[in-house]
């Protein structure tokens, strides 16, 4: 991770190395220019009063190169450094040091993105391991994992504290299957004895589990959410009630159209075919009965008239006989 080459060996004297570019009235390199140093390194960029200042590209004979901002011959500001092994850093620089915020891609494919201080990972940052896909998200101190952090794996994660790159103290493993394992990282008795005699950063603490619990989920206003089974039963019951209510409402509003009933169709507005035919036959029957009664009444009247006429004739005959 060190910057290779002899960038600081660029000429201090005007006759040191080759230069092709702009100068000021005092003869200093000032403005845009190209330089070739005696060791074979090259610089193409901006100068100010004889110093590399502004934007430029410095190429080392080793194959590494930096392109970005300079201030008085120092990498300062935004810039990207490409190393001979294929790794690279892109981010903030201060006084030739990685300082501020930046992303470092290592030769093995691992990536660190976060804060830097004096050329070291320092502050909050995320380190992604290419081979496993796991990542460390948390604190860093002088290049080492330290402080509150979370290590995320494919199907589980660890939440706890780190010191000198190792987990320490209490923490928990959270599994995707829906449970948590609580415990702590401690040093074994043998490891403690060795630490007292001769401290070693290679001694890894051991995980001691204490209990397994359900996932600790946030719920609004402290409400206890129902279990998945209870939730499904409640949902099913509500769905049945909604369908039943909807069925009653639909029956009240409109007749069923799934299987049309011809005998009931249009019953409210007009009679059915059977009812209409019955009414027609009943009307004809009523009319026939009326005609028959009328004929009977006329015949009776005729008979009465005939009877009356015969009586009158008899009376006349009896008068004549007298």
Backbone torsions as a table, in degrees:
resi	resn	phi	psi	omega
1	UNK	NA	0.0	179.4
2	UNK	-80.1	150.4	179.1
3	UNK	-80.3	121.0	-174.9
4	UNK	-89.9	162.4	176.4
5	UNK	104.3	-176.9	-178.1
6	UNK	-126.3	57.7	-175.9
7	UNK	-60.0	-35.8	-178.0
8	UNK	-75.4	-6.2	-178.7
9	UNK	-87.8	4.1	176.8
10	UNK	-58.5	154.4	-171.0
11	UNK	-52.3	135.4	170.2
12	UNK	-97.3	-33.1	176.3
13	UNK	-90.6	155.0	-176.1
14	UNK	-66.1	-27.6	-177.0
15	UNK	-92.8	11.3	-177.9
16	UNK	-94.3	111.7	-179.8
17	UNK	79.6	-175.5	-177.7
18	UNK	-108.4	143.2	178.7
19	UNK	-142.2	136.4	177.1
20	UNK	-134.9	105.4	-179.5
21	UNK	173.2	-162.7	-174.4
22	UNK	-83.3	152.6	176.7
23	UNK	-136.4	162.1	175.7
24	UNK	-93.3	-174.6	-176.5
25	UNK	-67.1	-20.0	179.5
26	UNK	-90.0	1.9	179.3
27	UNK	85.7	5.5	179.6
28	UNK	-80.3	151.4	174.0
29	UNK	-65.1	120.0	-173.7
30	UNK	-154.2	119.9	-175.7
31	UNK	108.4	-147.4	-177.4
32	UNK	-89.9	136.4	178.4
33	UNK	-166.0	169.0	177.5
34	UNK	-124.3	140.7	-179.3
35	UNK	-136.3	145.5	173.0
36	UNK	-123.2	120.8	-177.6
37	UNK	-82.5	159.4	180.0
38	UNK	-60.4	-26.6	-179.0
39	UNK	-84.3	-2.2	177.3
40	UNK	103.3	-10.7	176.0
41	UNK	-69.0	154.7	179.4
42	UNK	-132.3	153.0	175.9
43	UNK	-135.5	134.3	177.9
44	UNK	-133.2	108.4	-177.6
45	UNK	175.1	-151.5	-173.7
46	UNK	-97.9	146.3	176.6
47	UNK	-124.1	156.2	174.4
48	UNK	-146.5	112.5	-179.9
49	UNK	54.6	43.4	175.4
50	UNK	87.2	-3.6	-179.5
51	UNK	-113.0	149.7	171.6
52	UNK	-67.5	114.5	-179.7
53	UNK	-147.3	131.3	-174.7
54	UNK	107.4	-151.4	-177.0
55	UNK	-94.8	135.9	178.6
56	UNK	-166.0	172.8	179.0
57	UNK	-126.7	123.8	179.0
58	UNK	-113.4	123.2	-179.1
59	UNK	-111.7	127.1	178.1
60	UNK	-89.6	151.4	179.3
61	UNK	-66.9	-17.8	178.3
62	UNK	-73.6	-13.6	-177.8
63	UNK	109.3	-16.3	176.7
64	UNK	-74.4	155.9	174.8
65	UNK	-156.6	154.0	179.1
66	UNK	-123.6	135.3	173.9
67	UNK	-131.1	122.8	-177.3
68	UNK	166.7	-153.2	-174.3
69	UNK	-93.0	146.7	177.4
70	UNK	-125.9	156.9	171.2
71	UNK	-146.7	110.3	-179.9
72	UNK	52.4	55.4	176.8
73	UNK	71.0	4.7	-179.8
74	UNK	-112.3	142.3	172.8
75	UNK	-65.8	121.5	-173.3
76	UNK	-154.9	119.5	-177.0
77	UNK	113.3	-144.0	179.8
78	UNK	-90.8	136.1	178.5
79	UNK	-170.9	164.4	179.8
80	UNK	-126.7	130.1	179.2
81	UNK	-113.3	124.9	178.3
82	UNK	-105.4	120.2	-175.5
83	UNK	-93.6	157.6	-177.2
84	UNK	-61.2	-29.6	-178.3
85	UNK	-80.0	0.3	179.4
86	UNK	100.2	-8.9	177.4
87	UNK	-79.0	164.6	-180.0
88	UNK	-156.9	152.2	176.3
89	UNK	-124.5	134.1	177.2
90	UNK	-131.2	119.0	-179.7
91	UNK	164.7	-146.5	-174.7
92	UNK	-87.3	145.4	176.1
93	UNK	-131.0	142.9	174.3
94	UNK	-139.7	118.5	176.6
95	UNK	54.1	48.1	177.8
96	UNK	72.6	9.2	-177.6
97	UNK	-117.8	145.8	170.7
98	UNK	-68.0	115.8	-171.4
99	UNK	-155.2	123.1	-177.3
100	UNK	120.0	-120.8	-178.3
101	UNK	-128.5	133.3	179.8
102	UNK	-167.8	173.2	-178.8
103	UNK	-123.5	127.9	179.5
104	UNK	-115.2	121.6	175.7
105	UNK	-103.4	118.1	-175.1
106	UNK	-84.6	166.4	-176.3
107	UNK	-63.2	-30.3	-179.9
108	UNK	-84.3	0.1	178.4
109	UNK	99.3	-9.8	176.1
110	UNK	-65.3	151.9	-177.7
111	UNK	-134.5	130.3	171.8
112	UNK	-113.0	130.3	177.6
113	UNK	-129.6	119.6	-179.9
114	UNK	164.8	-150.3	-172.7
115	UNK	-90.8	149.3	179.7
116	UNK	-131.2	151.1	176.8
117	UNK	-148.0	119.2	180.0
118	UNK	51.6	50.2	174.4
119	UNK	77.4	1.7	-177.4
120	UNK	-118.9	152.8	170.9
121	UNK	-64.8	121.1	-174.3
122	UNK	-156.4	123.6	-176.9
123	UNK	115.5	-140.4	179.4
124	UNK	-101.2	133.8	-179.9
125	UNK	-163.0	166.3	-179.9
126	UNK	-121.8	127.9	178.6
127	UNK	-115.1	121.1	-178.2
128	UNK	-107.8	126.2	178.4
129	UNK	-90.8	117.8	-174.4
130	UNK	-64.9	-42.5	-173.6
131	UNK	-63.1	-39.7	-175.5
132	UNK	-105.2	-19.9	-175.4
133	UNK	82.3	-2.1	178.1
134	UNK	-72.2	159.0	177.7
135	UNK	-147.4	146.0	177.6
136	UNK	-104.1	127.2	-179.8
137	UNK	-125.9	111.3	-179.2
138	UNK	167.4	-150.6	-172.6
139	UNK	-87.0	154.2	177.1
140	UNK	-137.4	143.9	176.3
141	UNK	-137.0	116.5	178.8
142	UNK	51.0	43.2	175.6
143	UNK	89.4	-6.4	-178.0
144	UNK	-110.7	150.3	176.0
145	UNK	-69.6	123.0	-176.7
146	UNK	-158.6	137.0	179.6
147	UNK	103.8	-169.0	178.8
148	UNK	-64.1	135.7	-177.4
149	UNK	-159.8	168.6	177.0
150	UNK	-137.1	129.2	177.0
151	UNK	-107.8	117.3	-172.8
152	UNK	-105.3	121.3	177.7
153	UNK	-107.5	-173.2	-175.5
154	UNK	-63.6	-46.8	-175.9
155	UNK	-127.9	12.7	174.8
156	UNK	-159.5	171.3	-179.5
157	UNK	-148.4	157.2	177.9
158	UNK	-119.7	134.8	177.2
159	UNK	-121.8	125.0	-179.7
160	UNK	179.6	-153.3	-179.6
161	UNK	-115.9	153.4	179.0
162	UNK	-127.1	152.3	175.8
163	UNK	-146.4	123.5	-178.8
164	UNK	54.3	37.1	175.8
165	UNK	86.2	2.0	-179.3
166	UNK	-123.2	146.4	175.9
167	UNK	-70.0	142.9	-180.0
168	UNK	-140.0	150.2	173.9
169	UNK	71.4	-159.4	-174.0
170	UNK	-76.0	150.6	178.4
171	UNK	-170.7	-170.4	178.7
172	UNK	-153.8	149.3	172.8
173	UNK	-102.4	130.0	-179.9
174	UNK	-110.8	121.6	-176.5
175	UNK	-105.3	144.4	-178.4
176	UNK	-66.7	-17.4	-179.4
177	UNK	-73.5	-9.7	174.2
178	UNK	110.7	29.6	178.3
179	UNK	-146.0	165.4	178.1
180	UNK	-126.3	142.2	175.0
181	UNK	-113.9	114.7	-179.2
182	UNK	-95.0	150.3	179.6
183	UNK	175.6	-156.1	179.8
184	UNK	-154.1	154.2	174.4
185	UNK	-94.5	125.8	-178.2
186	UNK	-133.7	162.1	174.7
187	UNK	-91.4	139.0	177.5
188	UNK	-69.4	165.4	-178.8
189	UNK	-60.0	-41.4	-180.0
190	UNK	-64.3	-42.7	-180.0
191	UNK	-64.1	-38.2	179.5
192	UNK	-63.7	-41.5	179.3
193	UNK	-63.3	-42.5	178.3
194	UNK	-63.8	-35.7	-178.4
195	UNK	-66.7	-37.1	179.7
196	UNK	-64.9	-38.7	-178.1
197	UNK	-77.2	-50.1	-176.6
198	UNK	-148.5	102.1	-178.4
199	UNK	-56.9	139.8	179.4
200	UNK	-138.4	128.8	178.3
201	UNK	-77.5	-8.4	-177.9
202	UNK	-84.6	-10.7	-179.8
203	UNK	-76.7	118.8	-178.6
204	UNK	-93.7	133.7	177.5
205	UNK	-68.7	158.9	-178.6
206	UNK	-104.9	143.2	178.4
207	UNK	-87.0	128.2	177.3
208	UNK	-120.2	110.9	-177.5
209	UNK	-79.9	145.0	179.8
210	UNK	-115.5	-39.1	-179.5
211	UNK	-160.8	160.4	176.5
212	UNK	-120.2	129.0	-178.0
213	UNK	-130.3	172.0	173.4
214	UNK	-72.1	166.4	177.6
215	UNK	-62.8	137.7	176.8
216	UNK	-89.4	102.9	-176.7
217	UNK	-107.5	146.3	175.6
218	UNK	-78.7	134.6	176.0
219	UNK	-127.5	139.6	-178.1
220	UNK	-67.1	135.5	174.8
221	UNK	59.6	22.6	176.6
222	UNK	71.5	16.2	-178.9
223	UNK	-74.7	140.7	177.5
224	UNK	-88.1	117.6	-179.7
225	UNK	-74.5	145.0	178.0
226	UNK	-69.4	158.5	177.2
227	UNK	-68.7	163.2	179.3
228	UNK	-56.0	-38.2	179.6
229	UNK	-67.5	-45.0	178.5
230	UNK	-62.4	-41.1	-179.8
231	UNK	-63.0	-40.1	-179.5
232	UNK	-68.2	-38.5	179.0
233	UNK	-65.8	-43.2	179.1
234	UNK	-62.7	-43.1	179.9
235	UNK	-62.8	-42.3	179.7
236	UNK	-64.3	-43.8	179.5
237	UNK	-62.2	-42.9	178.6
238	UNK	-62.9	-38.1	179.8
239	UNK	-65.3	-40.7	178.7
240	UNK	-63.6	-44.8	179.7
241	UNK	-62.2	-40.7	179.7
242	UNK	-64.0	-42.6	179.1
243	UNK	-64.6	-41.0	179.7
244	UNK	-63.6	-45.3	179.0
245	UNK	-63.2	-40.7	179.3
246	UNK	-64.9	-37.0	179.5
247	UNK	-64.9	-43.6	179.2
248	UNK	-63.8	-43.5	-179.4
249	UNK	-62.5	-41.7	-179.5
250	UNK	-67.1	-37.8	179.5
251	UNK	-65.9	-34.5	179.0
252	UNK	-70.5	-32.1	-174.2
253	UNK	-84.2	-50.0	-173.6
254	UNK	-136.9	153.4	177.0
255	UNK	-71.8	157.5	178.6
256	UNK	-68.9	139.0	-179.6
257	UNK	-115.6	7.7	-178.7
258	UNK	-64.5	-49.5	178.1
259	UNK	-127.6	98.5	-176.3
260	UNK	-58.9	133.9	177.6
261	UNK	-104.9	105.1	-174.2
262	UNK	-65.7	-29.5	-178.1
263	UNK	-72.8	-23.5	-179.0
264	UNK	-103.6	-7.8	-174.3
265	UNK	-66.5	128.8	176.9
266	UNK	71.1	23.3	-174.8
267	UNK	-67.0	-33.2	-177.1
268	UNK	-72.9	-33.6	-173.4
269	UNK	-98.6	-39.0	-177.1
270	UNK	-144.8	153.1	-176.5
271	UNK	-68.1	155.7	176.8
272	UNK	-74.9	172.9	-179.4
273	UNK	-60.9	-41.0	180.0
274	UNK	-65.9	-43.6	-179.8
275	UNK	-67.3	-38.8	179.5
276	UNK	-64.1	-44.4	-179.8
277	UNK	-64.7	-36.9	178.7
278	UNK	-64.3	-42.3	179.6
279	UNK	-64.7	-37.7	178.4
280	UNK	-63.3	-47.6	-179.1
281	UNK	-65.0	-38.5	-179.7
282	UNK	-67.4	-35.4	178.6
283	UNK	-66.0	-44.9	178.2
284	UNK	-63.1	-39.2	-179.6
285	UNK	-65.6	-40.8	178.2
286	UNK	-64.4	-41.5	179.1
287	UNK	-63.5	-40.2	179.5
288	UNK	-64.6	-40.4	179.4
289	UNK	-63.1	-40.6	179.0
290	UNK	-63.1	-44.9	179.3
291	UNK	-60.7	-41.4	-179.1
292	UNK	-64.6	-42.7	178.9
293	UNK	-64.8	-37.0	178.9
294	UNK	-64.1	-42.5	178.8
295	UNK	-63.9	-41.4	179.7
296	UNK	-62.2	-42.5	-179.9
297	UNK	-63.9	-40.6	179.1
298	UNK	-64.9	-42.4	179.4
299	UNK	-63.0	-43.5	178.6
300	UNK	-60.7	-40.6	179.7
301	UNK	-64.9	-40.5	178.4
302	UNK	-62.3	-42.6	-179.7
303	UNK	-63.3	-40.2	178.8
304	UNK	-64.3	-42.0	179.5
305	UNK	-62.2	-43.5	179.8
306	UNK	-63.8	-40.4	179.4
307	UNK	-63.8	-40.6	179.4
308	UNK	-64.7	-41.3	179.3
309	UNK	-64.3	-40.8	-178.5
310	UNK	-65.6	-38.7	178.3
311	UNK	-64.4	-40.9	179.4
312	UNK	-64.0	-40.1	179.0
313	UNK	-62.6	-42.2	-179.6
314	UNK	-63.6	-40.4	179.0
315	UNK	-62.8	-41.8	179.8
316	UNK	-62.9	-42.7	-179.2
317	UNK	-62.5	-40.6	-178.6
318	UNK	-67.6	-33.7	177.1
319	UNK	-66.9	-44.1	179.4
320	UNK	-61.7	-35.7	-178.7
321	UNK	-68.7	-32.8	176.8
322	UNK	-68.6	NA	NA
